[in-house]
Amino acid sequence: MRVAMDLTALLGPRTGVGTIVAETAPLLARDPDLELIGYAASWRGRGDLRAQAPAAMRLVRRPMAAQPLRRAWQRMDAPPIEWWTGPIALVHGTNYVVPPSRRAVRLASVYDLTMLRYPQMCTADVLQYPALLRRALAGGAHLHTISAAMRAEVIDLLGAPAERVHLVPSGVSPVQGGDAARGHQLAGSGRYVLALGTVEPRKGLPMLVRAFDAVATTDAEVR
């Protein structure tokens, strides 16, 4: 079966979605029942994809510019993904955005709906997702979530048909234990708060700082 997979998240700093794609794509590429075709909707990063993608995965050759394509896909079902990949059975948009297709089944992964619950905390890029998802759903696309709570939220807030929302947990390697003594040394205390993630409005880091301030007023050891 020929499957197209969005590898855009492999470009640039490695986020949570990038980690999921980086660990999932090589495993799928080794499946003898799949012919995997990778693509990246990124004009600037188009020259870096080969170095990041699994060696066994074929990549599309025609460049894809994210913003012009997103503007088009919010309003019409063109251009279809087959314009880049040729005939395929399925296309997986691994990070909210799944292109229109001529005949292929469409699947988009959704990790949170902060852009609907707290739009004031989101970047302009992230605020495009609801319109793209609703357009895809109207065209019969399926959605993938990584938790039961997220599946329920997608059905509730996006109005997605339950039979087209699929729960599959992230297939990533478990996090290995770190060096506790080194952590204590770096923090200057045995008690500290560590936040890991991209620095963007929807992560709520100002709220975390305020929460830390509240704790630190009564706990002199926390860092």
Secondary structure, 3 states (H helix, E strand, C coil): CEEEEECHHHCCCCCHHHHHHHHHHHHHHCCCCCEEEEECCCCCCCCCHHHHCCCCCEECCCCCCHHHHHHHHCCCCCCCCHHHHCCCCEEEECCCCCCCCCCCEEEEECCCCHHHHCHHHCCCCHHHHHHHHHHHHHCCCEEEECCHHHHHHHHHHHCCCHHHEEECCCCCCCCCCCCHHHHHHHHCCCECCCCCCCCCHHHCHHHHHHHHHHHHCCCCCEC
